[in-house]
């Protein structure tokens, strides 16, 4: 159990977990004032994206050379780390919703947390753990200000705001989750 504690500390898991919870509670308190429309996906997407960005802190260790030369198999550990990040990000919003304000369905939370976590992992594989947050931030920003999705490319680009069960949103999130987790697990964070 000691190696798990050391791993969590080296990946800044306590700090990122605190950031995930604080961001979810902050957005929940914004939703309580009733100014948002019922069924508006922007606040839940913001909570999930903020959680994924906060979890991205731990996708690189203190010393990348040490990570690459360690005598342990990193592929399963990296994949488990990404999956655990997605599970935590996906659990925080329903936990906050249990305090009274229903912001999103379970299908929406699962789809967006999986896709955003895969996007963060993809960002870590291509840009390093320090800049892994930039991909979800850019995609969320585009989704907030993009025109309504009327064609297939725009539905793919605004996948995180689409209603649950939409084929374009589900498939985009699934491709991002699988591709990001595989790229990060195999290649690790970029130097």
C-alpha positions in Angstrom: 0.0 0.0 0.0 2.9 2.3 0.5 3.7 2.4 -3.2 0.2 3.5 -3.9 0.5 6.4 -1.4 3.8 7.4 -2.9 2.4 7.2 -6.4 -0.6 9.4 -5.4 1.6 12.0 -3.9 4.0 12.1 -6.9 1.0 12.5 -9.2 -0.5 15.3 -7.0 -3.7 13.3 -6.6 -4.8 15.1 -3.4 -4.5 18.5 -4.9 -6.3 17.6 -8.1 -9.0 15.8 -6.2 -9.5 18.9 -4.1 -9.7 21.0 -7.3 -12.3 18.7 -8.8 -14.5 18.8 -5.8 -14.2 22.6 -5.3 -15.0 23.3 -9.0 -18.0 21.0 -8.8 -19.3 22.7 -5.7 -18.7 26.2 -7.1 -20.6 25.4 -10.3 -23.4 23.7 -8.3 -23.7 26.9 -6.2 -24.0 28.9 -9.4 -26.8 26.6 -10.6 -28.8 26.9 -7.4 -29.7 30.5 -8.1 -32.1 29.3 -10.9 -30.7 31.6 -13.6 -29.9 28.7 -15.9 -32.5 27.1 -18.1 -33.6 23.6 -17.1 -31.8 21.1 -19.2 -29.0 23.5 -20.2 -25.9 21.3 -20.7 -23.4 24.1 -20.3 -23.0 24.0 -16.5 -22.6 20.3 -16.3 -20.2 20.3 -19.2 -18.3 23.0 -17.4 -18.1 21.0 -14.2 -16.9 17.9 -16.0 -14.4 19.8 -18.1 -13.0 21.6 -15.1 -12.7 18.2 -13.3 -10.9 16.6 -16.2 -8.6 19.6 -16.5 -7.8 19.4 -12.7 -7.2 15.7 -13.0 -4.7 16.3 -15.8 -2.2 17.6 -13.3 -1.3 14.1 -12.3 -0.7 12.7 -15.7 3.0 13.3 -15.5 5.4 12.6 -12.7 8.1 14.7 -11.1 10.8 13.2 -13.3 9.9 11.8 -16.8 13.3 10.1 -17.1 12.7 8.2 -13.9 9.2 7.2 -15.1 10.6 5.9 -18.4 13.5 3.9 -16.8 11.5 2.3 -13.9 11.5 -1.4 -13.7 7.7 -1.7 -13.6 5.3 -2.0 -16.5 3.8 1.5 -17.0 1.1 0.7 -19.6 -1.4 -0.9 -17.3 -0.7 1.7 -14.6 -1.1 4.6 -17.0 -4.4 3.1 -18.4 -5.7 2.5 -14.8 -4.7 6.1 -13.9 -6.7 7.5 -16.8 -9.7 5.3 -16.1 -9.6 6.2 -12.4 -9.5 9.9 -13.3 -12.6 9.5 -15.5 -14.4 7.6 -12.8 -13.7 10.3 -10.2 -14.6 13.1 -12.6 -17.8 11.3 -13.4 -18.7 10.6 -9.8 -18.3 14.2 -8.4 -21.2 15.7 -10.4 -23.8 13.2 -9.4 -22.6 13.5 -5.8 -23.1 17.2 -5.9 -26.4 16.8 -7.6 -27.6 14.7 -4.7 -27.7 17.9 -2.6 -30.7 19.1 -4.5 -30.0 20.6 -8.0 -30.4 18.2 -10.9 -28.2 19.4 -13.7 -27.5 16.4 -15.9 -28.5 12.8 -16.5 -26.3 9.9 -15.8 -25.8 9.1 -19.5 -24.7 12.7 -20.1 -22.2 12.5 -17.2 -20.8 9.2 -18.3 -20.4 10.2 -21.9 -18.8 13.6 -21.2 -16.5 12.4 -18.4 -15.2 9.6 -20.6 -14.6 11.8 -23.6 -13.1 14.6 -21.6 -10.8 12.3 -19.7 -9.7 10.7 -23.0 -9.1 14.2 -24.4 -6.9 15.1 -21.4 -4.9 11.9 -21.8 -4.4 12.7 -25.5 -3.2 16.1 -24.5 -0.8 14.6 -22.0 0.6 12.2 -24.7 1.1 15.0 -27.2 1.9 18.1 -25.0 2.9 16.7 -21.7 1.2 16.6 -18.4 1.7 20.3 -17.8 -0.3 21.3 -20.9 -2.8 18.4 -21.0 -5.6 20.7 -19.9 -5.4 22.8 -23.1 -7.3 20.4 -25.4 -10.4 20.1 -23.2 -10.3 23.9 -22.6 -10.1 24.7 -26.3 -12.8 22.2 -27.2 -15.2 23.4 -24.5 -14.6 27.1 -25.4 -15.4 26.3 -29.0 -18.5 24.4 -28.0 -19.8 27.3 -25.9 -19.4 29.8 -28.7 -20.1 27.7 -31.8 -23.3 28.1 -33.8 -26.0 25.5 -33.2 -25.0 22.1 -34.7 -26.9 21.6 -37.9 -24.5 19.3 -39.8 -22.4 16.3 -38.9 -19.0 18.1 -38.5 -20.6 20.7 -36.2 -22.3 17.9 -34.1 -18.9 16.2 -33.7 -17.3 19.5 -32.7 -20.0 20.3 -30.1 -20.4 16.7 -28.8 -20.1 17.6 -25.2 -23.2 19.8 -25.3 -25.4 17.4 -27.3 -28.2 15.5 -25.6 -27.4 12.0 -24.3 -28.1 9.3 -26.9 -27.1 11.4 -29.8 -25.0 9.2 -32.1 -22.4 11.9 -33.0 -21.9 12.8 -29.3 -21.6 9.3 -28.1 -19.2 8.1 -30.9 -17.0 11.2 -30.6 -16.7 10.7 -26.8 -16.0 7.0 -27.3 -13.3 7.6 -29.9 -11.7 10.3 -27.7 -11.8 8.0 -24.6 -10.3 5.0 -26.3 -7.7 6.9 -28.4 -6.6 9.1 -25.5 -6.3 6.3 -23.0 -4.4 4.1 -25.5 -2.0 6.9 -26.6 -1.2 7.9 -23.0 -0.9 4.3 -21.8 1.5 3.3 -24.5 3.5 6.5 -25.0 3.2 8.2 -21.6 3.4 11.9 -21.2 5.5 13.9 -23.6 8.7 15.4 -22.2 
